[in-house]
Each structure stands twice: as structure tokens, then as C-alpha cells.
Amino acid sequence: MKRNNTEQVGDVIRQLLRQEGLETPLNEYRLVESWKDVVGPSIYKYTTNLYIKNQVLYVHLSSSVLRQELMMGREMLVRNLNAHVGAQVIVNIVFR
């Protein structure tokens, strides 16, 4: 017997995550975890806390000089982080 209603496992999992409301939290987690890969270890060592609230990434930094430098490249960081995750997760970054 041949079945014609086959779907790929990845598509079914994405559909389930979307239905259960878990897709956004999963993408937010992936974005926070990808911070180190996107900015590199030299910037990551000055990062003390990361969290996302209302599509805004809040980054606590221990260096005020680095904070000013990253503020200038904020738009590029937003694009790179979203591209790394593969979804539009954040729209802005606030450095503290």
C-alpha cells in the first residue's frame, strides 16, 4: 500500500513547534547561544549577561569602551545574529 500524504520530519517538527508556541522561545535561545560565535571570544569575555525581551536583545558589558564601539555597529550585529539563527528574532540591541 502506497501513501501519498508523506511529509518530511523537519517540516512536521517545525509545524509542531509553531502550533505549541515553542518556535519563538527556541529561536531566542539559539540567538543568545550564537552570540559568542558572532562576536568572537575577545568581545564575549566582556559580556556578563544576555537576554531577550520584546524582540530586543539586552547585552550587559563590563567595558564602557567596548559598549560604545558596539553601539556603532548595532545594525550589523542585529543582521548577523538573525542570519545565524535563520529567523527574524530581534529588531534591536541595547548595550548596558
C-alpha positions in Angstrom: 0.0 0.0 0.0 1.4 3.4 -1.0 0.8 6.5 1.0 0.7 9.9 -0.8 0.5 12.2 2.2 4.1 11.9 3.3 5.9 14.9 4.9 9.5 15.5 5.8 10.3 15.0 9.5 11.8 18.5 9.8 8.7 20.1 8.4 6.5 18.2 10.9 8.7 19.2 13.8 8.6 22.9 12.8 4.9 22.8 12.4 4.5 21.2 15.9 6.8 23.8 17.5 4.8 26.6 15.8 1.4 25.1 17.0 2.6 24.7 20.6 4.1 28.2 20.7 7.7 27.0 21.2 9.2 28.3 18.0 9.9 31.8 19.3 11.5 30.7 22.6 13.7 28.2 20.8 14.9 30.8 18.3 15.6 33.2 21.1 17.6 30.6 22.9 19.6 29.9 19.7 20.3 33.6 19.2 21.6 34.0 22.7 23.8 30.9 22.3 25.1 32.2 19.0 26.3 35.5 20.5 29.8 34.0 21.2 30.1 32.7 17.6 29.0 36.0 16.0 31.1 38.5 18.1 34.0 36.2 18.8 35.8 35.3 22.0 37.5 38.6 22.5 34.2 40.5 22.8 32.4 37.6 24.5 34.7 37.7 27.5 33.4 41.2 28.4 29.8 40.0 28.2 28.2 39.5 31.6 24.5 38.9 30.8 22.3 38.4 27.7 18.5 38.2 27.5 15.8 39.0 25.0 12.6 40.8 25.8 10.0 42.0 23.2 12.4 41.4 20.3 15.2 43.4 21.9 18.5 41.8 22.9 19.9 43.3 26.1 23.6 42.9 26.5 25.4 43.7 29.7 29.1 44.6 29.1 31.9 45.1 31.6 33.8 47.6 29.3 32.4 51.0 28.6 34.8 51.5 25.7 33.6 48.2 24.1 29.9 49.3 24.7 30.5 52.5 22.7 32.2 50.6 19.9 29.4 48.0 19.6 26.7 50.7 19.6 28.2 52.0 16.3 27.9 48.5 14.7 24.5 47.7 16.2 22.6 47.3 12.9 25.2 44.9 11.5 25.1 42.8 14.7 21.3 42.5 14.5 21.5 41.3 10.9 24.3 38.9 11.6 22.6 37.4 14.7 19.3 37.0 12.9 21.1 35.4 9.9 22.9 33.0 12.2 19.6 31.8 13.6 17.8 31.9 10.3 14.8 33.9 11.5 13.9 37.5 12.4 14.3 37.1 16.2 15.4 40.6 17.3 15.0 44.1 15.9 17.3 46.0 18.2 20.2 45.6 20.7 20.5 47.6 23.9 24.0 47.7 25.5 24.2 48.2 29.2 
